[in-house]
Every structure is written in C-alpha cells, then in structure tokens.
Amino acid sequence: MLDPAIIRSLTGILGLDSVSTLEEDLDRYSADALSPQRAFKAAPNLLATADVVATPRSLTDVVEVVKLADMHKVPVVPYGGGT
C-alpha cells in the first residue's frame, strides 16, 4: 500500500483530475493485452494491482512524477495503449 502522503504529493503535482485510486482505474491500468498464457515466467506478477494511476499531461509532469517516485523509492510502470 502506497503512503497516502505520496498520493497527496502526486495530486499536488498533477491535479485531482490526473490522479486516481478508483478500483476500476487501478484494475484497468494494471494489465495490458498480454495474457497469462503468453507471459511465461512473468505470469505470477500479472496479479499485482497498481496503487495509484497518474496521467501526466506534459514532459514537465513526467519529470516531476519520476522525481517524486525516486525520492520515495516507489517504482514507476509506464502504460501505453494497453496492447
């Protein structure tokens, strides 16, 4: 579970409309089109769910999010089109 203070900091950087902890968003952005059958050895990791979804809108946003994550040693997993 991610420290709520980190989520507040993230929201301060990106704004409320660019940060989500809603279950449906966490579920949607925690997987892509790679099925467990195609994942081979990575299959057990496909069960993990994101703690927060951030949708930065600029390069500056991305830089600030990565700085925050690095400061708190929180991994960042990029998400593209989901395929």
Secondary structure, 3 states (H helix, E strand, C coil): CCCHHHHHHHHHHHCHHHEECCHHHHHHHCCCCCCHHHHHHHHHHHHCCCCCEECCCCHHHHHHHHHHHHHHCCCCCCCCCCC
